[in-house]
Every structure is written in structure tokens, then in C-alpha cells.
């Protein structure tokens, strides 16, 4: 075989191999996989070996805006497939259209609902008796036996019998009979005294409007009518307090307003 034939075959093989690699690089449909403990996390299934998927440059377009990079973490499912996750760039809660790109290949446009961040638990919340605590960052704190978990994973080898949320801090009553404060990524000993905690009662509800609870009412109104030769205005007033004023405005429209001693009023208009 001539040298030029060998070179030509080699180049053809390289081109075909490159085309095969390009065709296999497809971004997938995304989904929301985690909403607690920091940024919303999206996930997708990638039809590539994990080593290949980990090397792709993933970007995402949100509602047609310019693409922004996604830092992916991929794990192997089979020899030729992987599942990947990555933090969604800061996005307002609500419905959004996402398109994931792998290198320069776009996936399917996906409509997702980005949830609002969870509200932090009330000051002095403790596990137990409640089942979980949400911190200011949206992290979910639970006990699995004596294992202290943050978003389902053990937090810094923490173990204990109780988790306390006080003054914006997570503390745990440890198996060594002292309190430990979470100072990421480790626990700091605080001694045997329970962290100070003051429960602030919620503000009282606003007082009910007496005019709404027990309104003054106008009913059975008969308006004056020249057509029938009537010049009288008849009406009935009901309410818990005596009338104080009665006012009639000529209009049009004619308006009748009554006010009781509480300052509550009712108005009727004609026509």
C-alpha cells in the first residue's frame, strides 16, 4: 500500500472518530433534584461514559438569556451512561425554561418550577421534639439515631441526642455531655451549659374592626319618586349602636349616609 493511501486512511479514521465523538455529546433534559442547603441543584442523565461526561463543558440558558457555566459532578450508571448534577445559577423562584448544553450541543428545553428558599425555623426550635430544623441557609438538620445530619449527610462526624437552633446557630448536645456548636466544617465545644435561647412571642393580631364585625346596615329603602307623587324617603337602619347622624346628598346619584355613635357608617345610592 502506498504511503499516501496510509495517510489518507489515517486521516479518514481520525475524522470519523471525531464525528462519532461529537455525535455522542448530547445534553439531556434537566430536572430539579435538590432545593435545600444552598443553591437549587439540577440533575440530568448523560448518555456517555462518566469519564467523558466529566470532561464536557456544560452550560445552561435560562429563559433565553445567554448561557452560563455549570460545574457538574457525574457518577457512573453503566459503562456508557452517567448521571450528573450541578448547582443552578441564581434564579428567582417561579417557572423557568432551561436548556442545558454539553459543549455546543443543546438539550431539550425543559420547564421547571424553581422553589422559593425554605424559611428558617423559629428561634429555640429543638430536635426532638420536632423532627427537623431549617437553618438560615435552607439546610435541613435531622437526627438519624444519634447521627447529626445536614441535608441527609452526617455533618462533620457529629453525634448527639439533641439539635438546638438558637440565635442563628446550630448546637448539638453531644454524647460526651456537653454542647457543640456547628462552625463549618467542624464542631466547636461549648461546655455543659445549654446555649441561651429566648422565645420571642409572635406579635398579637391586629384588633378587629368593630364596623366589620357588627356593621350598621341600611335596608327597605323607598326613594322619593315624582313619577308616583311620592316625596318621602323611607328606610330601616339596623346595628348595635344608636344613630348619630343622617345625611342626604342630592346627587345624582342621591346618597343616603347614616353614622352611628361608634363612627360606623352605611351608604345607599339611587339610582
C-alpha positions in Angstrom: 0.0 0.0 0.0 1.3 3.4 -0.9 2.3 5.8 1.9 -0.3 8.3 0.6 -3.0 5.7 1.0 -2.0 5.0 4.6 -2.0 8.7 5.4 -5.4 9.1 3.8 -6.9 6.2 5.7 -5.4 7.5 8.9 -6.9 10.9 8.4 -10.3 9.3 7.5 -10.2 7.3 10.7 -9.4 10.4 12.7 -12.2 12.4 11.1 -14.7 9.5 11.6 -13.6 9.1 15.2 -14.1 12.8 15.8 -17.5 12.8 14.2 -18.5 9.8 16.3 -17.4 11.7 19.5 -19.2 14.8 18.5 -22.5 13.0 17.8 -22.3 11.3 21.2 -22.1 14.6 23.1 -25.7 15.4 23.8 -27.1 17.5 26.7 -30.1 16.0 28.3 -33.4 17.1 29.8 -32.8 18.6 33.3 -34.7 18.2 36.5 -34.7 19.7 39.9 -33.1 17.3 42.3 -32.4 19.3 45.5 -33.7 22.6 46.9 -32.3 22.7 50.4 -28.9 23.7 51.8 -27.8 26.4 49.4 -28.3 26.7 45.6 -31.0 24.7 43.8 -29.4 21.6 42.3 -30.3 20.3 38.9 -29.7 16.8 37.6 -29.7 15.0 34.2 -28.9 11.6 32.7 -25.9 11.7 30.3 -25.6 9.1 27.5 -21.8 9.0 27.9 -19.3 7.2 30.0 -18.6 9.0 33.2 -15.0 9.9 32.2 -16.3 11.6 29.0 -19.2 13.3 30.7 -16.9 14.7 33.4 -14.8 16.4 30.7 -17.7 18.1 28.9 -18.2 21.9 29.2 -21.8 22.2 30.4 -23.6 25.5 30.2 -27.3 26.4 30.7 -29.6 29.0 29.2 -32.4 30.3 31.5 -35.4 31.8 29.8 -33.4 32.6 26.6 -30.7 34.5 28.4 -27.0 34.0 27.5 -25.6 30.7 28.6 -23.7 30.4 31.9 -21.4 27.6 33.0 -22.5 24.7 35.1 -19.9 22.9 37.3 -21.0 19.3 37.0 -20.5 16.2 39.2 -21.0 13.0 37.4 -21.2 9.4 38.6 -21.3 6.2 36.6 -24.5 4.4 36.0 -23.3 1.9 33.3 -20.2 1.6 31.2 -21.7 4.0 28.7 -24.1 6.2 30.8 -23.7 8.6 33.7 -25.9 10.8 35.9 -24.8 14.4 36.6 -25.7 17.2 38.9 -24.8 20.8 39.3 -25.9 24.0 41.0 -28.4 26.1 39.2 -27.2 29.7 38.8 -29.1 32.2 41.0 -32.7 32.2 39.6 -35.8 33.8 41.1 -38.5 31.4 42.3 -41.1 30.6 39.8 -41.5 28.9 36.4 -38.5 29.0 34.1 -37.4 27.4 30.8 -34.0 25.7 31.0 -31.8 24.5 28.1 -28.7 22.5 29.0 -25.8 22.5 26.6 -22.9 19.9 26.5 -20.1 21.6 24.7 -22.0 23.1 21.7 -24.9 20.7 21.7 -28.3 21.8 23.1 -30.6 19.6 25.0 -34.4 19.7 25.2 -36.0 22.9 26.5 -37.4 22.0 30.0 -39.9 24.0 32.0 -39.2 23.7 35.7 -40.6 25.3 38.9 -37.8 26.8 40.9 -39.0 26.8 44.6 -38.6 29.6 47.0 -36.0 29.0 49.6 -37.4 27.5 52.8 -38.0 29.7 55.8 -35.7 29.2 58.8 -37.1 27.5 61.8 -38.3 29.6 64.7 -35.7 30.6 67.3 -35.2 27.9 70.0 -36.5 25.0 67.8 -35.1 21.7 69.1 -34.8 18.2 67.7 -36.5 16.4 69.3 -39.4 17.1 69.9 -39.7 18.4 66.4 -38.4 16.3 63.5 -36.2 18.8 61.7 -34.7 22.2 61.8 -34.1 24.5 58.8 -31.2 27.0 59.2 -30.8 30.4 57.6 -29.2 28.9 54.5 -32.0 26.4 54.0 -30.1 23.5 55.3 -32.2 20.7 56.8 -30.9 19.3 60.2 -32.1 16.0 61.5 -31.1 13.2 63.8 -30.7 9.6 62.4 -30.4 7.8 65.7 -27.5 9.7 67.2 -26.0 10.8 63.9 -26.4 14.5 63.2 -27.3 15.0 59.6 -27.3 18.1 57.4 -29.3 17.6 54.2 -29.2 13.8 54.7 -25.4 13.6 55.3 -23.5 13.4 58.5 -22.3 16.9 59.5 -18.7 16.8 60.4 -18.8 13.4 62.2 -21.4 15.0 64.6 -23.3 12.8 67.0 -25.6 13.6 69.8 -29.0 13.4 71.4 -30.4 16.9 70.6 -30.1 19.6 68.0 -30.8 23.2 69.0 -31.4 26.2 66.7 -30.7 29.4 68.8 -29.7 32.9 67.7 -28.9 31.7 64.2 -26.6 28.9 65.4 -26.8 25.2 65.4 -25.7 23.4 68.6 -25.8 19.7 69.5 -25.9 18.1 72.9 -23.2 15.5 72.4 -22.6 12.0 73.8 -19.9 13.5 76.0 -22.4 15.5 77.9 -21.5 18.9 76.5 -22.8 21.3 73.8 -21.1 21.6 70.5 -21.6 24.5 68.0 -21.5 24.0 64.3 -18.7 26.1 62.8 -18.4 24.6 59.3 -16.9 22.2 58.6 -16.2 21.2 62.2 -17.9 21.3 65.7 -16.6 23.6 68.4 -17.1 22.6 72.1 -19.2 25.0 74.2 -19.3 23.2 77.6 -22.2 21.7 79.5 -24.4 24.9 79.7 -27.2 24.9 77.2 -27.0 27.9 74.8 -29.1 30.8 75.9 -32.4 31.0 74.0 -35.2 33.4 74.2 -38.5 32.6 72.5 -40.0 35.8 71.1 -43.7 35.6 71.0 -45.4 36.5 67.8 -47.0 39.9 67.6 -50.7 40.0 68.6 -53.1 40.1 65.7 -54.5 43.5 64.8 -57.7 44.4 66.5 -60.8 43.5 64.7 -62.7 46.4 63.1 -66.0 46.8 65.0 -67.6 48.2 61.9 -66.8 45.0 60.1 -67.7 42.6 63.0 -71.1 44.4 63.7 -71.8 46.8 60.8 -74.6 49.4 60.6 -77.0 48.4 57.8 -79.5 50.3 55.6 -82.4 48.3 54.2 -86.0 48.6 53.0 -85.3 51.9 51.3 -88.1 53.7 49.4 -86.7 56.6 47.5 -88.8 59.7 46.7 -90.4 59.5 43.2 -92.1 62.3 41.3 -93.5 59.8 38.9 -95.7 58.3 41.6 -96.1 61.5 43.5 -94.0 60.4 46.5 -91.8 62.9 48.3 -91.0 60.6 51.2 -87.8 58.7 51.9 -88.3 55.6 54.0 -85.6 53.3 55.2 -84.6 51.0 58.0 -81.4 51.1 60.0 -80.0 48.2 62.0 -76.9 48.0 64.1 -75.6 47.6 67.6 -75.3 51.3 68.4 -77.6 54.3 68.2 -77.6 56.6 65.2 -75.7 59.8 65.4 -76.1 61.5 62.1 -78.2 61.1 58.9 -77.0 62.8 55.7 -78.7 63.1 52.3 -76.8 64.2 49.2 -78.9 65.4 46.3 -76.7 63.9 43.6 -77.2 62.5 41.1 -77.0 59.9 42.3 -78.9 60.6 45.5 -76.9 59.3 48.5 -78.1 58.5 52.0 -75.5 58.0 54.7 -76.1 57.1 58.3 -73.5 57.1 61.0 -73.8 55.5 64.5 -72.2 56.6 67.7 -69.2 54.3 67.1 -68.4 56.2 63.9 -69.5 53.2 61.7 -71.5 54.2 58.6 -73.5 52.8 55.8 -74.4 54.5 52.5 -77.0 53.8 49.9 -77.2 55.5 46.5 -80.1 56.0 44.0 -80.4 55.4 41.1 
